[in-house]
Amino acid sequence: MKCPYCHSHNTQVFLERSMPIILSAYAGNFPVKVADMQVSICKDCMLGFASKKLSSEELKEIYDNYLYISPLNNIGTTKYDGMINTIKRHFNSRDKIIEIGCSEAYLLKVLSDSGFSNITGIEPGPQADSAKALGLNVIKGYFDKSYAANKIDGYYLMHVFEHFEDPFSIFTLMANSLSDKGKIVIEVPDFGGFHVQHLFYYNIQFMHTLARAHQLKIIDFAIEMDSLRVVFAKNSNASYREVEFAFNKIDYIKNLVEVKQQCESLSHRANDFLRNKKTVFWWGAGSASVILLNNLDPAILQETTVIVIDGDKNKADLTIPGVNLKVCSYEIIRNSHITDLIIASSFYNEIFKTMEAHGIRYSNVEIFSDA
């Protein structure tokens, strides 16, 4: 398989798995396709990529209708703190900034409330309508060259860049339209988040290669909460120095074997937890939960009653694709004690706070923050 960026044939299949093409609870009014996913890595430029992927039509259908986790309902807000602080540190409130893939525009709202007055959000999904209803400056559609016709002071993308079919053309559009002081901020999974909708997998070494190819430099980066956040600026911007980092390709590829084993071990852990139990409450209806539930032993799922609950009221009465389990509101266990609980969400700290605030007690809990 040839690398889609540097076109090298020096690539290696890293991970293979199957999962539904919808990775969140949905209305349950149609069968969901289960797709084969294959992730490869280029040993030359270090880009990870989906060497088996969905068609463009299937991807568009997903993004036009996908229901994302809603931070406006105070769910998962802490994961945005790093991006918010980075934007405040690298931009001023009057800069002309575009957020690509703004969803329901939580970041846009927080930054607007903080005094940023010239930010535009772009979002193709139904969340754009909700954002516009709040009075936020959001355009419903896909980012293209028409938005980069004038000089822009900044772009930021949070967990969006890994979804693009051609992220390199998008990056070129952004780089070419930057003002002299302009910056690009991209946050992606740090070579993780192995989802059927993620077409590329990034690390700091590849981001450095991408920067050099566009006469940019990396002036800031952070790896936290399994995510990589990178700030790019023009080489000609003398206000910033290029940051240094250490990266060993050979060791990195060896360590990916451990990542693969960790991914495969999650379903074994969950199977062991469920085995021989009559009833287990399962908190989470997002991607980590959907993937994990669909990789469980069907015989164990049949023997154990799994009650899926979630803190997002919008997901109540929806269905987990593939296994066809209904989602209940966490209200059904308010002020009660449950014996066995699985938390399948990266927002487990907030879930524990919700349980404490609503009198929910437990005896035995297992946490799965990724799948």
C-alpha positions as CSV (number, residue, x, y, z in Angstrom):
1,M,0.0,0.0,0.0
2,K,1.4,3.4,-1.1
3,C,1.6,6.3,1.4
4,P,-1.0,8.9,0.4
5,Y,1.4,11.7,1.4
6,C,5.0,10.9,0.3
7,H,4.0,8.0,-2.0
8,S,6.5,5.7,-0.4
9,H,5.8,1.9,-0.6
10,N,7.7,1.5,2.7
11,T,4.4,1.0,4.6
12,Q,3.2,-1.5,7.2
13,V,-0.3,-2.6,8.2
14,F,-0.6,-1.8,11.9
15,L,-4.1,-2.6,13.0
16,E,-7.2,-4.3,11.7
17,R,-10.7,-4.4,13.2
18,S,-14.4,-4.1,12.3
19,M,-16.9,-1.6,13.6
20,P,-20.2,0.1,12.7
21,I,-19.9,3.1,10.5
22,I,-22.0,5.1,13.0
23,L,-20.1,5.5,16.2
24,S,-22.7,7.0,18.4
25,A,-26.2,6.2,19.5
26,Y,-28.7,6.8,16.7
27,A,-32.5,6.7,16.1
28,G,-32.3,3.0,15.2
29,N,-34.6,3.4,12.2
30,F,-32.2,1.7,9.7
31,P,-29.6,-1.1,9.8
32,V,-26.0,0.1,10.3
33,K,-23.2,-1.2,8.1
34,V,-20.3,-2.8,9.9
35,A,-17.1,-2.0,8.0
36,D,-13.6,-3.4,8.0
37,M,-11.0,-1.0,9.1
38,Q,-7.2,-1.2,8.4
39,V,-4.6,1.2,9.6
40,S,-1.1,1.4,8.1
41,I,1.9,3.5,8.8
42,C,4.5,4.9,6.4
43,K,8.0,4.2,7.8
44,D,9.4,7.1,5.8
45,C,7.2,10.1,6.6
46,M,5.6,8.5,9.7
47,L,2.0,9.2,8.6
48,G,-0.7,6.8,9.7
49,F,-3.5,6.3,7.3
50,A,-6.6,4.2,6.7
51,S,-5.5,1.6,4.1
52,K,-9.1,0.4,4.0
53,K,-11.8,3.2,4.1
54,L,-15.4,4.1,3.5
55,S,-16.5,5.6,0.2
56,S,-16.8,9.4,-0.1
57,E,-20.6,9.0,-0.2
58,E,-20.7,7.0,3.0
59,L,-18.5,9.5,4.8
60,K,-20.6,12.5,3.6
61,E,-23.7,10.7,4.9
62,I,-22.1,10.2,8.3
63,Y,-21.0,13.8,8.6
64,D,-24.2,15.3,7.3
65,N,-26.1,13.5,10.1
66,Y,-23.7,12.7,12.9
67,L,-24.7,13.6,16.5
68,Y,-21.6,14.7,18.4
69,I,-21.1,14.9,22.1
70,S,-22.6,18.1,23.3
71,P,-20.4,20.3,25.5
72,L,-23.1,23.0,25.5
73,N,-24.9,20.5,27.8
74,N,-21.8,20.5,30.1
75,I,-20.6,17.1,28.8
76,G,-16.9,16.7,28.1
77,T,-16.1,20.4,28.5
78,T,-12.7,19.8,30.1
79,K,-11.3,18.3,26.9
80,Y,-11.6,21.8,25.3
81,D,-9.5,23.6,27.9
82,G,-6.2,23.1,26.2
83,M,-7.4,24.4,22.9
84,I,-9.0,27.4,24.5
85,N,-5.9,28.3,26.4
86,T,-3.7,27.9,23.3
87,I,-5.9,30.2,21.2
88,K,-6.0,32.8,23.9
89,R,-2.2,32.6,24.2
90,H,-1.5,32.9,20.4
91,F,-4.2,35.2,19.1
92,N,-5.6,38.6,20.1
93,S,-9.3,39.3,20.3
94,R,-9.5,41.2,17.0
95,D,-7.7,38.6,14.8
96,K,-9.7,37.2,11.9
97,I,-10.0,33.5,12.7
98,I,-11.8,30.6,11.2
99,E,-12.8,27.4,13.0
100,I,-13.1,24.5,10.6
101,G,-15.5,21.9,11.8
102,C,-17.0,23.8,14.7
103,S,-19.9,21.4,15.4
104,E,-22.4,23.2,17.7
105,A,-19.8,25.9,18.2
106,Y,-18.9,25.4,21.9
107,L,-15.4,26.8,21.3
108,L,-16.8,29.7,19.3
109,K,-19.2,30.6,22.1
110,V,-16.5,30.4,24.8
111,L,-14.1,32.6,22.8
112,S,-16.8,35.0,21.9
113,D,-17.8,35.3,25.5
114,S,-14.1,36.0,26.2
115,G,-14.0,39.0,23.8
116,F,-13.0,37.4,20.5
117,S,-15.0,39.4,18.0
118,N,-14.0,38.1,14.5
119,I,-14.3,34.3,14.5
120,T,-16.3,32.4,11.9
121,G,-17.2,28.7,12.3
122,I,-17.7,26.3,9.4
123,E,-19.7,23.1,10.0
124,P,-21.5,20.8,7.4
125,G,-23.6,18.9,9.9
126,P,-26.9,19.7,11.6
127,Q,-25.1,21.3,14.5
128,A,-24.5,24.3,12.3
129,D,-28.3,25.1,12.6
130,S,-28.2,24.9,16.4
131,A,-25.2,27.2,16.5
132,K,-26.7,29.8,14.2
133,A,-29.9,29.7,16.3
134,L,-27.7,30.8,19.3
135,G,-26.6,33.9,17.2
136,L,-23.1,32.6,16.5
137,N,-21.3,33.3,13.3
138,V,-21.5,29.9,11.7
139,I,-21.6,28.9,8.1
140,K,-23.2,25.5,7.2
141,G,-21.0,23.8,4.6
142,Y,-17.6,22.4,3.9
143,F,-14.4,24.4,4.0
144,D,-13.0,25.2,0.5
145,K,-10.9,27.8,-1.3
146,S,-13.7,30.4,-1.2
147,Y,-13.1,30.9,2.5
148,A,-9.4,31.4,1.9
149,A,-9.6,34.1,-0.7
150,N,-8.5,36.8,1.8
151,K,-5.7,36.8,4.3
152,I,-6.6,35.1,7.5
153,D,-4.9,35.6,10.9
154,G,-5.7,32.1,12.2
155,Y,-7.3,28.8,11.7
156,Y,-8.1,26.2,14.4
157,L,-9.3,22.7,14.0
158,M,-10.2,20.4,17.0
159,H,-10.4,16.7,16.2
160,V,-11.3,17.5,12.6
161,F,-8.1,17.1,10.6
162,E,-8.1,13.3,11.0
163,H,-11.5,13.1,9.2
164,F,-10.6,14.8,5.9
165,E,-10.2,12.7,2.8
166,D,-7.6,15.1,1.5
167,P,-6.2,17.0,4.6
168,F,-3.1,18.1,2.7
169,S,-5.0,20.2,0.2
170,I,-6.9,21.8,3.2
171,F,-3.6,22.5,4.9
172,T,-2.2,24.1,1.7
173,L,-5.3,26.3,1.5
174,M,-4.8,27.4,5.1
175,A,-1.0,28.0,4.8
176,N,-1.3,30.0,1.6
177,S,-4.0,32.3,3.0
178,L,-2.2,33.1,6.3
179,S,-1.4,36.7,7.1
180,D,2.2,37.4,8.0
181,K,1.4,37.0,11.7
182,G,-1.1,34.1,11.0
183,K,-1.1,30.8,12.8
184,I,-2.8,27.4,12.4
185,V,-3.7,25.4,15.5
186,I,-4.6,21.7,15.0
187,E,-5.5,19.2,17.6
188,V,-5.8,15.5,16.7
189,P,-5.6,12.1,18.5
190,D,-1.9,11.4,19.1
191,F,-1.7,8.4,16.7
192,G,-4.8,7.0,18.3
193,G,-8.6,7.1,18.1
194,F,-8.7,4.1,15.7
195,H,-12.2,4.8,14.3
196,V,-13.6,3.9,10.9
197,Q,-14.3,7.6,10.3
198,H,-10.7,8.6,11.0
199,L,-8.7,8.5,7.7
200,F,-5.3,9.7,9.0
201,Y,-3.3,9.3,12.2
202,Y,-0.7,11.9,13.2
203,N,2.4,12.4,15.3
204,I,4.7,15.3,16.0
205,Q,7.2,14.0,13.4
206,F,4.8,14.1,10.6
207,M,3.5,17.5,11.6
208,H,7.0,18.7,11.4
209,T,7.3,17.3,7.9
210,L,4.0,18.9,6.9
211,A,5.2,22.3,8.3
212,R,8.5,22.2,6.4
213,A,6.7,21.5,3.1
214,H,4.6,24.7,3.5
215,Q,7.3,27.1,4.7
216,L,5.9,26.9,8.2
217,K,7.4,26.1,11.6
218,I,6.0,24.5,14.7
219,I,6.2,27.2,17.5
220,D,4.2,25.3,20.2
221,F,2.9,21.8,20.8
222,A,1.5,19.7,23.6
223,I,0.6,16.0,24.0
224,E,-2.1,15.6,26.7
225,M,-5.2,13.5,27.2
226,D,-4.1,11.2,24.3
227,S,-4.2,14.2,22.0
228,L,-1.6,16.2,20.0
229,R,-2.0,19.9,19.7
230,V,0.3,21.8,17.3
231,V,0.7,25.5,16.5
232,F,2.2,26.5,13.1
233,A,3.4,29.9,12.0
234,K,5.2,31.2,9.0
235,N,9.0,30.7,8.8
236,S,9.3,34.5,8.2
237,N,7.6,35.3,11.5
238,A,10.6,36.4,13.6
239,S,8.5,36.7,16.8
240,Y,8.6,33.0,17.3
241,R,11.3,30.3,17.4
242,E,10.8,26.8,16.1
243,V,10.4,24.4,19.0
244,E,12.7,21.3,19.2
245,F,11.7,17.8,19.9
246,A,13.2,14.3,19.9
247,F,11.7,11.5,17.7
248,N,13.2,8.1,17.0
249,K,11.4,6.4,14.1
250,I,12.6,2.9,14.9
251,D,11.6,3.1,18.5
252,Y,8.3,4.7,17.6
253,I,7.3,1.9,15.3
254,K,8.3,-0.7,17.9
255,N,6.1,1.0,20.4
256,L,3.1,0.8,18.1
257,V,3.0,-2.9,18.7
258,E,2.2,-2.1,22.4
259,V,-0.6,0.3,21.2
260,K,-2.1,-2.5,19.1
261,Q,-2.0,-4.9,22.0
262,Q,-3.6,-2.4,24.2
263,C,-6.5,-1.9,21.7
264,E,-7.0,-5.6,21.5
265,S,-6.9,-6.1,25.3
266,L,-9.8,-3.8,25.9
267,S,-12.5,-6.2,24.7
268,H,-10.9,-9.0,26.7
269,R,-11.1,-6.9,29.9
270,A,-14.7,-6.0,29.2
271,N,-15.6,-9.7,28.5
272,D,-14.0,-10.7,31.8
273,F,-16.0,-8.1,33.7
274,L,-19.3,-9.1,32.1
275,R,-18.8,-12.8,32.4
276,N,-21.1,-14.6,34.9
277,K,-22.9,-11.4,35.9
278,K,-26.7,-11.1,35.6
279,T,-26.9,-7.3,35.1
280,V,-24.3,-4.6,34.3
281,F,-24.9,-0.9,33.9
282,W,-22.9,0.6,31.0
283,W,-22.3,4.3,31.1
284,G,-21.5,5.8,27.7
285,A,-23.1,6.1,24.3
286,G,-20.3,7.7,22.3
287,S,-17.6,6.2,20.0
288,A,-15.6,4.4,22.7
289,S,-18.7,2.7,24.0
290,V,-20.0,1.7,20.5
291,I,-16.7,0.2,19.4
292,L,-16.2,-1.7,22.7
293,L,-19.7,-3.1,22.7
294,N,-19.4,-4.3,19.2
295,N,-16.2,-6.1,20.0
296,L,-17.6,-8.1,22.9
297,D,-18.2,-11.8,22.8
298,P,-21.8,-12.1,21.5
299,A,-22.4,-15.1,23.8
300,I,-21.5,-13.0,26.9
301,L,-23.7,-10.2,25.7
302,Q,-26.6,-12.6,25.3
303,E,-26.1,-14.0,28.8
304,T,-25.7,-10.7,30.6
305,T,-28.3,-7.9,30.7
306,V,-26.4,-4.7,29.8
307,I,-28.3,-1.5,30.6
308,V,-26.7,1.4,28.7
309,I,-27.0,4.9,30.3
310,D,-25.7,8.3,29.3
311,G,-25.5,11.8,30.8
312,D,-26.7,13.5,27.6
313,K,-30.5,13.7,27.7
314,N,-30.5,13.9,23.9
315,K,-29.3,10.3,23.7
316,A,-32.1,8.8,25.8
317,D,-34.2,6.3,23.8
318,L,-31.6,6.1,21.0
319,T,-29.9,2.9,20.0
320,I,-26.3,1.6,20.1
321,P,-25.6,0.5,16.5
322,G,-24.6,-3.0,15.8
323,V,-25.7,-4.5,19.2
324,N,-29.0,-2.6,19.1
325,L,-29.1,-1.8,22.8
326,K,-31.4,1.1,23.9
327,V,-29.9,4.1,25.8
328,C,-31.5,5.2,29.0
329,S,-31.0,8.5,30.9
330,Y,-28.8,8.2,34.0
331,E,-31.8,9.4,35.9
332,I,-33.0,5.8,36.2
333,I,-30.2,5.2,38.7
334,R,-30.5,8.5,40.6
335,N,-30.2,8.0,44.4
336,S,-29.5,4.3,44.1
337,H,-26.7,1.8,44.5
338,I,-25.6,-0.3,41.6
339,T,-23.3,-3.3,41.9
340,D,-21.5,-3.6,38.6
341,L,-20.7,-0.6,36.4
342,I,-18.7,-0.1,33.2
343,I,-17.7,3.5,32.2
344,A,-16.9,3.5,28.5
345,S,-16.0,7.2,28.0
346,S,-13.0,9.5,28.1
347,F,-15.1,11.8,30.3
348,Y,-15.0,9.4,33.3
349,N,-14.0,12.1,35.8
350,E,-17.1,14.1,34.9
351,I,-19.2,11.0,35.1
352,F,-18.0,10.3,38.6
353,K,-18.9,13.9,39.6
354,T,-22.4,13.4,38.1
355,M,-22.8,10.3,40.1
356,E,-21.8,11.9,43.3
357,A,-24.1,14.9,42.6
358,H,-27.1,12.6,42.0
359,G,-26.6,10.1,44.8
360,I,-25.4,7.3,42.6
361,R,-23.3,4.7,44.4
362,Y,-21.5,1.6,43.1
363,S,-19.5,-1.4,44.3
364,N,-17.6,-2.5,41.3
365,V,-16.5,-0.3,38.4
366,E,-14.3,-0.7,35.4
367,I,-13.2,2.2,33.2
368,F,-12.6,2.2,29.5
369,S,-11.5,5.6,28.2
370,D,-10.8,4.5,24.6
371,A,-11.4,1.7,22.3
